[in-house]
Amino acid sequence: MPSIHQTLRLAERRLAEVDPVIGGLIARYGPCQLAARRREPFQVLCASIVSQQISSRAADAILARITAAFGERGRIRPERLAEASTEALRACGLSHSKARWLQHLGAATASGALDFARLRAMDDESAIAQLDALPGIGRWTAEMFLIFALHRLDIFAMDDLGLRRGVDTLYGNGRRLSDARTLKITRTWAPYRSVASWYLWRLADPDTQTWD
């Protein structure tokens, strides 16, 4: 079985063949770095909840406090989150809602209700549905998790503003394209829509750190 890095090189060649527009982005930005860092799934979900609607600097500071209070060896422990009081979590800088969401995530993981091995074995839509059912994790967050934590290579997040703006710029001369038109364009990239998305994020902001 090819490695993820070998698969990404194959994806780049395939995308360049089927869509010269994406091929131009590949030539411009170089090799896709989706697998540049290996991340633990639970840590990724914790970070996704903490970082919602706040700056990356603020999120990093809050995560550092949570890790110090409820972690071991630099990793947040799910059982410690499950047992944490709302007040203790809020003292780290979290809102009441985010504190409750982290408690729920910790409890679901510690109990095995959320099993990352089982999640890896699921198809994309089943995994998204299970994650979407968790408080504080919507479809977009679930899709980002599948792309960056599980390295699923065929996902295009229709609700991602950066991706939609990129498609509009490249294929609509900046005009807002319909969902149907956007889906028709992105189907061309299957089974490597996640890889094409990575290049669209670079177009939106070359220095973007969206999850990767």
N, C-alpha and C positions, 0 to 999 in steps of 0.2 A: 504494500500500500504506500502511495507517495506521501511524503511529509506535507504539512500545511504550507511550508515555504515553496515546495515544488508545485503544489496545487495552485498557489497564488501566481506563480510564473506562467503556468498553463492558462489561468484565467485571464491574465493580461494579454496573452497572445490571442486568445479567443475573442475577447472584447474588441481588440483592435481590428480583428478581421470582420466582425459583424457590424461594428459601428465606428466609422472613421472619426466621429466627433469625440467619442470616449478615447479612441486611440490617440488623438491629439493631446488629451489630458494626461494619458499614460506617458507619452513622450516628454511632456512638460514637467511632470512631478516625479517621475521615476518609479521604482518598484513600490508596490503596495505594502504598507506596514501594519496591516491588520493584526498580524501575529507577532508584533515587535515585543510585546510584554505579555507574560503569562499571569493571569489574575485569578485569585480564588473567588469562586462564584458568590459566596456569602458576603465577602468583603465588598464586592462590586455592588450588590444590592443595597447594602448599608450605605455606601457612598451615594448611590443613586437617590435614595430617600433624603439624605442629609442635604444634598446639593440642589434640590429643587427650589427654584426661584430666589437663589442667593448667589453671590459671586463665588468664583472658584477659591479665592483667598479666604473668604469667610467659611466656606465649606471645609477647606483643609484644616483650618484652626479648630472647628467644632469636631471634626473627625479625630484629630489628635487628642482632644480632651476625652472623647468617648473611648478611644483606644487605651488611653492611660487609666481610665476609671474602670473599664469593663473588658479589658483585654489581657492577653498573655503573649509575650514574645512578639509584640507589634501587630497582633491580630485580635480583632474583636471576637469575643467568644459568645456564641448564640445563647448558651444557657445562662450566662451572666446578664445578657440583655433581657432575657425572659423574666429574670428575677428582679431586675432593676425597678426602682420606683419611678413614677412619672416625674417626681420632684428632682430626683438625682439626675435624670436625663435632661430635664429642662435646665438644670444648673450648668450643663455643658454648652448651652446656647441654643437648644432645640425649642421649637414651638411645641405647644401641647399636642397638636395633631401628629407631628413627626415623632415625638416621644412615644406616642401610642403605636404608631406604625412600626417603629423599631422593636418595641416590646412584642408585638404580634409576629414580626419576622423572626425574632429570636426564638419565640415559643414554637413556631411552626417548624423551624429548622431543628431545634433541640429535640422535639418530639418525633421527628421523622415524617411529619405530615408534608413537609417540603423536603424532598430527597433529591439532591443534585445528580446523583447517579441515574435515578429514574428519569429525571428531567432531560439528561443528555440522550437517553434512549428514545425519547418522544420525537415525533415529527414536529416541524416548526409550529404549526397552528395549535397543536395540543399543548406544547410547552408554553406558548404565548397565552393561551387560555388559562392555564394553571397559574401563571405568574400574575396575569391581569386580575385574577380573583383575590389577590392579596391586597389588603388595605395599603394605600399609598403607592401602588405600582400599577400604572395604566399600560395601555397597549404600547405606546411609544417606548416607555422604559423597558418593557419586556422585549421589544424588538432590539433595542440597543444592547440589552443583556445577551441576547442570542448571538448578535454579531460579534461583540467584543469579548465576552466571557466564554461562550461556547464555540466561537469561530464558525458559526453558520454562514454560508457564503451566498445564499440566494434570497436575501431579504431586502425589500425596499420599503422604507417607512413613509407612507403617504402623508402622515401628519407632521413630518419633519420640515420645518420652514426653510432650512438651508438647502435641503435636497430639492424641494419644490422650486425654490428660487433658481437653483442651478439648472434644472430642466427648462424652466421658463426662459432663462437667459440663452441657453444653447440651442433650443429647438423652437422657441416662440418669439425670438427677438425681444425678450423682456416682457412679453404679454402673458398674462396669467392663463395657463392652459387648463382645460377641464380635467377632471379625474380620469375620464375615459381616455382622453388623448394621452395623458401622462402614463396611464397603465399600458397603453399600446406601445409607447416608446420603451418603457422599462422592461416589458416582456422580451424584447429583443436581447436583453442582457442575460437572461436565464441561461444556465444555472449559477450565474455569478453576479447577481444584482447587488450583493453586499460590497463586492469589490468595486463595481461602478460607483456605488454610493460613496465609498472612501475618496474617490477622485472628485466627486461633486463637492464634498466637504472641503477639499483643498481649494477648489475654485471659489467657494464662498468665503473662505478665510485660509490662506496658505499656512498660517501658524496655528490653526485650530487644534485643540486638544480634545475634541469630542470623543470621550471614552477611551481613546487609544493611548 
